[in-house]
Amino acid sequence: MTTPELAPRGLFGGVIAVWIAGGLTAIAIGVFVPLEWRAAWLTIGLGACLLLAFVVQLTAGRSKGFIDRVAGSVLGALLVMGIISAGFGLAALFQG
């Protein structure tokens, strides 16, 4: 029988970490990938964020709210990557 944690650590930091990783991935894709390949690479980057979200939440070792934390991580990464890629798309539109 296990004893409950007296002061469980916050798990929201892992969600934010995946959002930051998604933002950095989107920026790297926007800078280094040619325009015609960005959509494909953003899909791959979002898949990597999904895997990262699973790894981060599994290392936390808490099962309560696991699906909610993974969903929040991936949804936030999707929104961050979408906003950054929209910025790169508008920049490409007005560039030339």
C-alpha positions in Angstrom: 0.0 0.0 0.0 1.4 3.4 -0.9 1.1 6.5 1.1 -0.3 9.6 -0.5 2.0 12.6 -1.1 1.7 15.3 1.5 2.5 18.1 -0.9 2.3 17.0 -4.5 4.6 18.9 -6.8 3.0 21.1 -9.5 2.6 19.4 -12.9 1.8 22.5 -14.9 5.5 23.2 -15.6 5.6 20.1 -17.8 2.7 21.4 -19.9 4.5 24.8 -20.3 7.7 23.1 -21.2 6.0 21.4 -24.2 4.5 24.7 -25.3 8.0 26.3 -25.2 9.4 23.3 -27.2 6.6 23.7 -29.7 7.4 27.4 -30.1 11.1 26.8 -30.5 10.4 24.0 -33.0 8.1 26.3 -35.1 10.7 29.1 -35.1 13.4 26.7 -36.2 11.2 25.3 -39.0 10.3 28.8 -40.1 13.9 29.9 -40.3 15.6 26.8 -41.7 13.0 25.0 -43.9 12.0 26.2 -47.4 8.5 27.7 -47.8 7.1 24.7 -49.7 8.1 22.2 -47.0 7.0 24.1 -43.9 3.6 22.5 -43.6 5.0 19.0 -43.7 7.7 19.8 -41.2 5.2 21.5 -38.8 3.2 18.3 -38.8 6.4 16.4 -37.9 7.2 19.0 -35.2 3.7 18.6 -33.7 4.2 14.9 -33.6 7.4 15.4 -31.8 5.6 17.6 -29.3 3.1 14.8 -28.7 5.9 12.4 -27.9 7.6 14.9 -25.7 4.3 15.5 -23.8 4.0 11.8 -23.2 7.6 11.5 -21.9 7.2 14.5 -19.7 4.0 13.4 -18.1 5.1 9.8 -17.7 8.2 10.8 -15.9 6.1 12.8 -13.5 4.7 9.5 -12.2 1.1 10.8 -11.5 -1.8 9.1 -13.2 -4.5 11.4 -12.0 -5.2 13.9 -14.8 -2.7 12.4 -17.2 -4.9 12.6 -20.2 -5.9 16.2 -19.4 -2.2 17.2 -19.0 -1.2 15.6 -22.3 -4.1 17.1 -24.1 -3.3 20.5 -22.7 0.3 20.2 -23.7 -0.5 19.2 -27.2 -3.3 21.7 -27.7 -1.1 24.5 -26.4 1.8 23.4 -28.6 -0.6 23.4 -31.6 -1.8 26.9 -30.8 1.7 28.2 -30.3 3.0 26.6 -33.5 0.0 27.8 -35.4 0.5 31.4 -34.3 4.2 31.4 -35.1 3.6 29.7 -38.5 0.9 32.3 -39.3 3.5 35.0 -38.6 6.0 33.4 -40.9 3.2 32.9 -43.6 2.3 36.6 -43.4 6.0 37.6 -43.6 6.4 35.4 -46.7 3.3 36.9 -48.2 4.4 40.5 -47.8 8.1 39.8 -48.6 7.7 39.4 -52.1 
